[in-house]
Amino acid sequence: MFKNKRYLSRGVNDTIPIELQLFLWACIDQLPEPRDYLQIFNMEQIGCMQSIIHRSEEPEYRKVYLLPSEKPITEKIYVIDDLDHSTMILATEY
């Protein structure tokens, strides 16, 4: 499957560890077609775990991941796909 170019905002680059960035891209890659142009990831700490809620509206999708983490992050991340490229951005930067 062809992947479009992928970009990160400065906030994502500075805030989200590369391992989590790659995990979020992999979550999107495993989605069946058609995919919503907007993927939303809500990240929060639950005990010593990183909770990630991945959702989209059209088609409706929701999946929850719990990952062990030494430094869980609380952030909301958008991944916006315009067919030519995808951009991962913090909700606070949007």
TIRO-2110 file (N, C-alpha, C; in Angstrom, 1 decimal):
// TIRO-2110
0.8, -1.2, 0.0, N, 1, A
0.0, 0.0, 0.0, CA, 1, A
0.9, 1.2, 0.0, C, 1, A
0.5, 2.2, -0.8, N, 2, A
1.3, 3.5, -0.9, CA, 2, A
1.0, 4.4, 0.3, C, 2, A
2.0, 4.9, 0.9, N, 3, A
1.9, 5.8, 2.0, CA, 3, A
2.3, 7.2, 1.5, C, 3, A
1.5, 8.2, 1.9, N, 4, A
1.9, 9.6, 1.5, CA, 4, A
3.0, 10.1, 2.4, C, 4, A
3.5, 11.2, 2.1, N, 5, A
4.5, 11.9, 2.9, CA, 5, A
4.0, 12.2, 4.3, C, 5, A
4.8, 12.1, 5.3, N, 6, A
4.4, 12.3, 6.7, CA, 6, A
5.2, 13.4, 7.3, C, 6, A
4.5, 14.2, 8.0, N, 7, A
5.2, 15.3, 8.7, CA, 7, A
4.7, 15.4, 10.1, C, 7, A
5.6, 16.1, 11.0, N, 8, A
5.3, 16.3, 12.4, CA, 8, A
5.4, 17.8, 12.6, C, 8, A
4.5, 18.3, 13.5, N, 9, A
4.7, 19.6, 14.0, CA, 9, A
5.8, 19.7, 14.9, C, 9, A
6.3, 20.9, 15.2, N, 10, A
7.4, 21.1, 16.1, CA, 10, A
6.9, 20.6, 17.5, C, 10, A
5.7, 20.8, 17.9, N, 11, A
5.2, 20.4, 19.2, CA, 11, A
5.2, 18.9, 19.4, C, 11, A
4.8, 18.2, 18.3, N, 12, A
4.9, 16.7, 18.4, CA, 12, A
6.3, 16.3, 18.5, C, 12, A
7.2, 16.9, 17.7, N, 13, A
8.6, 16.5, 17.7, CA, 13, A
9.2, 16.7, 19.0, C, 13, A
8.8, 17.8, 19.7, N, 14, A
9.4, 18.2, 21.0, CA, 14, A
8.8, 17.4, 22.2, C, 14, A
7.6, 17.0, 22.0, N, 15, A
6.8, 16.4, 23.2, CA, 15, A
6.6, 14.9, 23.2, C, 15, A
6.4, 14.3, 22.0, N, 16, A
6.1, 12.9, 21.9, CA, 16, A
7.3, 12.1, 21.5, C, 16, A
7.7, 11.1, 22.3, N, 17, A
8.8, 10.3, 22.0, CA, 17, A
8.7, 9.6, 20.7, C, 17, A
9.8, 9.4, 20.0, N, 18, A
9.7, 8.8, 18.7, CA, 18, A
9.0, 7.4, 18.7, C, 18, A
9.2, 6.6, 19.7, N, 19, A
8.5, 5.3, 19.8, CA, 19, A
7.0, 5.5, 19.8, C, 19, A
6.5, 6.5, 20.5, N, 20, A
5.0, 6.8, 20.5, CA, 20, A
4.6, 7.3, 19.1, C, 20, A
5.4, 8.2, 18.5, N, 21, A
5.1, 8.7, 17.2, CA, 21, A
4.9, 7.5, 16.2, C, 21, A
5.9, 6.6, 16.2, N, 22, A
5.8, 5.4, 15.3, CA, 22, A
4.6, 4.5, 15.6, C, 22, A
4.3, 4.4, 16.9, N, 23, A
3.1, 3.6, 17.3, CA, 23, A
1.8, 4.2, 16.7, C, 23, A
1.7, 5.6, 16.8, N, 24, A
0.5, 6.2, 16.3, CA, 24, A
0.4, 6.1, 14.8, C, 24, A
1.5, 6.2, 14.1, N, 25, A
1.5, 6.0, 12.6, CA, 25, A
1.1, 4.5, 12.3, C, 25, A
1.6, 3.6, 13.1, N, 26, A
1.2, 2.2, 12.9, CA, 26, A
-0.3, 1.9, 13.1, C, 26, A
-0.8, 2.6, 14.1, N, 27, A
-2.3, 2.5, 14.4, CA, 27, A
-3.1, 2.9, 13.2, C, 27, A
-2.6, 4.0, 12.5, N, 28, A
-3.3, 4.5, 11.3, CA, 28, A
-3.1, 3.5, 10.2, C, 28, A
-1.9, 3.0, 10.0, N, 29, A
-1.6, 2.1, 8.9, CA, 29, A
-2.5, 0.8, 8.9, C, 29, A
-2.8, 0.3, 10.1, N, 30, A
-3.6, -0.9, 10.2, CA, 30, A
-5.1, -0.7, 10.0, C, 30, A
-5.5, 0.6, 9.8, N, 31, A
-7.0, 0.8, 9.6, CA, 31, A
-7.4, 0.4, 8.2, C, 31, A
-8.6, -0.2, 8.1, N, 32, A
-9.0, -0.5, 6.7, CA, 32, A
-9.4, 0.7, 6.0, C, 32, A
-9.4, 0.6, 4.6, N, 33, A
-9.9, 1.7, 3.8, CA, 33, A
-11.4, 1.6, 3.7, C, 33, A
-12.2, 2.7, 3.5, N, 34, A
-11.7, 4.1, 3.5, CA, 34, A
-11.4, 4.6, 4.9, C, 34, A
-10.6, 5.5, 5.0, N, 35, A
-10.2, 6.1, 6.3, CA, 35, A
-10.6, 7.6, 6.4, C, 35, A
-10.9, 8.0, 7.6, N, 36, A
-11.3, 9.4, 7.8, CA, 36, A
-10.0, 10.3, 7.5, C, 36, A
-10.1, 11.5, 7.0, N, 37, A
-9.0, 12.3, 6.8, CA, 37, A
-8.4, 12.8, 8.2, C, 37, A
-9.2, 12.7, 9.3, N, 38, A
-8.8, 13.2, 10.6, CA, 38, A
-8.8, 12.0, 11.6, C, 38, A
-7.6, 11.7, 12.1, N, 39, A
-7.5, 10.7, 13.1, CA, 39, A
-7.2, 11.4, 14.4, C, 39, A
-7.8, 11.0, 15.5, N, 40, A
-7.7, 11.7, 16.8, CA, 40, A
-7.1, 10.7, 17.8, C, 40, A
-6.1, 11.2, 18.5, N, 41, A
-5.5, 10.3, 19.6, CA, 41, A
-5.5, 11.1, 20.9, C, 41, A
-6.2, 10.6, 21.9, N, 42, A
-6.2, 11.2, 23.2, CA, 42, A
-5.3, 10.3, 24.1, C, 42, A
-4.3, 11.0, 24.6, N, 43, A
-3.3, 10.3, 25.4, CA, 43, A
-3.3, 10.8, 26.9, C, 43, A
-3.4, 9.8, 27.8, N, 44, A
-3.3, 10.2, 29.2, CA, 44, A
-2.7, 9.1, 30.0, C, 44, A
-2.3, 9.5, 31.2, N, 45, A
-1.7, 8.6, 32.2, CA, 45, A
-2.8, 7.9, 33.0, C, 45, A
-2.7, 6.6, 33.1, N, 46, A
-3.5, 5.8, 34.0, CA, 46, A
-2.5, 4.9, 34.8, C, 46, A
-2.3, 5.3, 36.0, N, 47, A
-1.3, 4.7, 36.9, CA, 47, A
0.0, 4.8, 36.2, C, 47, A
0.7, 3.7, 36.0, N, 48, A
2.0, 3.8, 35.3, CA, 48, A
1.9, 3.4, 33.8, C, 48, A
0.7, 3.5, 33.3, N, 49, A
0.4, 3.1, 31.9, CA, 49, A
0.1, 4.3, 31.1, C, 49, A
0.4, 4.2, 29.8, N, 50, A
0.1, 5.2, 28.8, CA, 50, A
-1.2, 4.8, 28.2, C, 50, A
-2.3, 5.5, 28.3, N, 51, A
-3.6, 5.2, 27.7, CA, 51, A
-3.6, 6.0, 26.4, C, 51, A
-4.0, 5.4, 25.3, N, 52, A
-4.2, 6.0, 24.0, CA, 52, A
-5.6, 5.6, 23.5, C, 52, A
-6.4, 6.6, 23.3, N, 53, A
-7.7, 6.4, 22.7, CA, 53, A
-7.6, 6.9, 21.2, C, 53, A
-7.7, 6.0, 20.3, N, 54, A
-7.7, 6.4, 18.9, CA, 54, A
-9.1, 6.4, 18.3, C, 54, A
-9.5, 7.5, 17.7, N, 55, A
-10.8, 7.5, 17.1, CA, 55, A
-10.9, 8.3, 15.9, C, 55, A
-11.9, 8.1, 15.1, N, 56, A
-12.3, 8.9, 13.9, CA, 56, A
-13.8, 8.9, 13.8, C, 56, A
-14.3, 9.8, 13.0, N, 57, A
-15.7, 10.0, 12.9, CA, 57, A
-16.3, 9.3, 11.7, C, 57, A
-15.7, 9.3, 10.5, N, 58, A
-16.3, 8.8, 9.3, CA, 58, A
-15.2, 7.9, 8.5, C, 58, A
-15.3, 6.6, 8.6, N, 59, A
-16.2, 5.8, 9.3, CA, 59, A
-15.9, 5.9, 10.8, C, 59, A
-16.9, 5.7, 11.6, N, 60, A
-16.8, 5.8, 13.1, CA, 60, A
-15.8, 4.6, 13.5, C, 60, A
-14.8, 5.0, 14.3, N, 61, A
-13.8, 4.1, 14.8, CA, 61, A
-13.4, 4.5, 16.2, C, 61, A
-13.1, 3.5, 17.1, N, 62, A
-12.6, 3.8, 18.4, CA, 62, A
-11.9, 2.6, 18.9, C, 62, A
-10.7, 2.8, 19.3, N, 63, A
-9.9, 1.7, 19.9, CA, 63, A
-9.0, 2.3, 21.0, C, 63, A
-8.9, 1.5, 22.1, N, 64, A
-8.1, 1.9, 23.3, CA, 64, A
-6.9, 1.0, 23.4, C, 64, A
-5.8, 1.7, 23.7, N, 65, A
-4.5, 1.0, 23.9, CA, 65, A
-4.0, 1.3, 25.3, C, 65, A
-3.4, 0.4, 26.0, N, 66, A
-2.7, 0.7, 27.3, CA, 66, A
-1.3, 0.1, 27.1, C, 66, A
-0.4, 1.0, 27.3, N, 67, A
1.0, 0.6, 27.1, CA, 67, A
1.8, 0.9, 28.4, C, 67, A
2.7, 0.1, 28.8, N, 68, A
3.6, 0.4, 29.9, CA, 68, A
4.4, 1.6, 29.6, C, 68, A
4.6, 2.5, 30.5, N, 69, A
5.4, 3.7, 30.2, CA, 69, A
6.1, 4.3, 31.5, C, 69, A
7.3, 4.7, 31.3, N, 70, A
8.0, 5.3, 32.5, CA, 70, A
7.6, 6.8, 32.6, C, 70, A
7.2, 7.4, 31.5, N, 71, A
6.8, 8.8, 31.5, CA, 71, A
5.5, 9.0, 30.7, C, 71, A
4.4, 8.6, 31.2, N, 72, A
3.1, 8.8, 30.4, CA, 72, A
2.9, 10.3, 30.1, C, 72, A
2.3, 10.5, 28.9, N, 73, A
2.0, 11.8, 28.4, CA, 73, A
0.5, 12.1, 28.4, C, 73, A
0.1, 13.3, 28.7, N, 74, A
-1.3, 13.7, 28.5, CA, 74, A
-1.3, 14.8, 27.4, C, 74, A
-1.8, 14.3, 26.2, N, 75, A
-1.9, 15.2, 25.1, CA, 75, A
-3.0, 14.7, 24.2, C, 75, A
-3.5, 15.6, 23.3, N, 76, A
-4.5, 15.3, 22.3, CA, 76, A
-3.7, 15.6, 21.0, C, 76, A
-3.7, 14.6, 20.1, N, 77, A
-3.0, 14.7, 18.8, CA, 77, A
-4.0, 14.5, 17.7, C, 77, A
-3.8, 15.3, 16.6, N, 78, A
-4.6, 15.1, 15.4, CA, 78, A
-3.6, 14.7, 14.3, C, 78, A
-4.1, 13.8, 13.5, N, 79, A
-3.3, 13.4, 12.2, CA, 79, A
-4.3, 13.8, 11.1, C, 79, A
-3.9, 14.7, 10.3, N, 80, A
-4.7, 15.2, 9.2, CA, 80, A
-4.1, 14.8, 7.9, C, 80, A
-4.9, 14.1, 7.1, N, 81, A
-4.5, 13.6, 5.8, CA, 81, A
-5.1, 14.3, 4.6, C, 81, A
-4.3, 15.0, 3.8, N, 82, A
-4.9, 15.7, 2.6, CA, 82, A
-4.7, 15.0, 1.3, C, 82, A
-4.4, 13.7, 1.4, N, 83, A
-4.1, 12.8, 0.3, CA, 83, A
-2.7, 12.9, -0.3, C, 83, A
-2.1, 14.1, -0.2, N, 84, A
-0.7, 14.3, -0.7, CA, 84, A
0.2, 14.0, 0.5, C, 84, A
-0.2, 14.4, 1.7, N, 85, A
0.7, 14.2, 2.9, CA, 85, A
-0.2, 14.2, 4.1, C, 85, A
0.4, 13.6, 5.2, N, 86, A
-0.3, 13.5, 6.5, CA, 86, A
0.6, 14.3, 7.5, C, 86, A
-0.1, 15.0, 8.4, N, 87, A
0.6, 15.8, 9.4, CA, 87, A
0.1, 15.5, 10.7, C, 87, A
1.0, 15.2, 11.6, N, 88, A
0.7, 14.9, 13.0, CA, 88, A
1.0, 16.2, 13.8, C, 88, A
-0.1, 16.6, 14.5, N, 89, A
0.0, 17.9, 15.2, CA, 89, A
-0.7, 17.8, 16.6, C, 89, A
-0.1, 18.5, 17.6, N, 90, A
-0.8, 18.6, 18.9, CA, 90, A
-2.1, 19.4, 18.7, C, 90, A
-3.1, 19.1, 19.4, N, 91, A
-4.4, 19.8, 19.3, CA, 91, A
-4.2, 21.3, 19.8, C, 91, A
-3.2, 21.5, 20.7, N, 92, A
-3.0, 22.9, 21.1, CA, 92, A
-2.3, 23.7, 20.1, C, 92, A
-1.8, 23.1, 19.0, N, 93, A
-1.1, 23.9, 17.9, CA, 93, A
-2.1, 24.1, 16.8, C, 93, A
-3.2, 23.5, 16.8, N, 94, A
-4.2, 23.6, 15.7, CA, 94, A
-4.9, 24.9, 15.6, C, 94, A
END
